[in-house]
Amino acid sequence: FSSTGSHDIPSEHPQKISTSRYFATQQSCTEVINEPDETKHTKIKKKIPAKKSPTKKSKQRSNIDEKALKVEVERTQSFEPAWWGNVLVNATHPHIALAAIKTTNNSKNDKCYPPIHTLILGTHPSITSLHQSQYYGHPLNAFWYIAGDCLGFRRSLAVSEKTGKPYAYFHEHLKFGEENILDYADQLGRLVENGFALWDIVGECKREGSLDQSIEDEEPNPIRDFCEGSLDLGGLKNIGKSVKRIVVANGTTGGAYFVKHFSEWFMDGKILAGEDELSQRVFKSIMNKAKKANPDGFENDAIKVICVPSVSPAAASLSYLQKREAWETYCYTPGLSDVESWKKNQILHHINNTAKRRAKGDFDTLATSPKKTKSATKSTRQRSPSPSPSKVSNIPQILSRDLAKLSPHNEWIDLKIPPHELRPS
């Protein structure tokens, strides 16, 4: 219509009206196009064939192609637990050869080792660790560097084969120099002789690559049996009953796998989360359930489960110094404190046993010839108030070499005390 309201006469070349509608059906789609004509408008319908649905044969063919392209991932198994019994005493652990352990102390059969106080758990060995048969074998993994800083040694330099330069970002922060470098066997020996043990949460699984998030179809290791003393370790049992803390080494992911497979352990009131912020956050949900299930509280000897920052090179959100501080605070410092307490108790126990044996020997002497011993004692008192050293040879002597066996990391000296000042205690 024109502005005057009258009908306009169609022009000789009318414009195409771009109006289209689609009517979808399962078989076809109908497109309606209004095409102009000089005299009148006519509607022409054009049918567009619909996409064919895949047949059974095509589906089977595509599935076969996908299976052919997908490589089957082999199941991998973790290592057996490492502790001082199979590393230092029997040397039966697969990672250890007896000749590889260097020791400056007495023979291993004569040395006492502390009870296992801390069990450190990884999630599952990486491809590099499995290939090298080493716990935390990747050269950029911070575990052995942190352990060395806390236990007095240094891991070998992580040097790039291409550039020949160290590519670990934390070398400048290590506490000890190259003169303190130990090989893997000696690193493991230093760790376990201080009462630490190593194992993994996942004993067997399928995993493409080395990331914990890729673990599938996993089976856990019998960690609870280890800590409750029912696991047979080379004919020895009750070894793990002394464990006071479990340290989960791979952060929140490791904590999630631990909860997944050992939630009943929490519910039984036998283990509880550590007091640190990370452990409280990771184990918050299971701890709330465990508290409801144990209204009277957890057992007095409940094991603390501590989640520490991951030592994996993939966990790059925290610096080496931040990781080391957390590990030193919640793992190594408490563990070494337990060792020092054990050493003090061993020394006191040794002194008491020595005194009892000496006293029992003196009692036997008195019982066999009381008169002779009594007269000798009487004459000695009359002769001199300070008996000569030859007369007090039966007095217990605890020398520095005896104490060095019990506490080799400390220095001991012998003090010369006059015999008349020695008294039984």
FENGI-V36109 format. One record per run of one state. SS is the DSSP state (H for helix, E for strand, L for the rest). FROM is the first residue (numbers start at 1). TO is the last residue. Records with the same first field share a line. If there is no record, write none. Layout:
SS = FROM-TO, FROM-TO
This chain:
L = 1-19, 25-27, 36-41, 50-55, 70-74, 78-81, 83-83, 90-97, 101-107, 111-117, 123-126, 133-142, 152-153, 156-158, 160-165, 167-170, 174-177, 183-183, 193-195, 201-201, 208-211, 221-222, 228-232, 234-235, 237-239, 243-244, 249-250, 268-270, 274-276, 283-283, 294-302, 308-319, 369-369, 384-388, 393-399, 407-418, 422-425
E = 20-24, 28-35, 42-49, 75-77, 82-82, 118-122, 154-155, 159-159, 166-166, 181-182, 196-200, 202-207, 215-220, 233-233, 236-236, 245-248, 271-273, 303-307
H = 56-69, 84-89, 98-100, 108-110, 127-132, 143-151, 171-173, 178-180, 184-192, 212-214, 223-227, 240-242, 251-267, 277-282, 284-293, 320-368, 370-383, 389-392, 400-406, 419-421
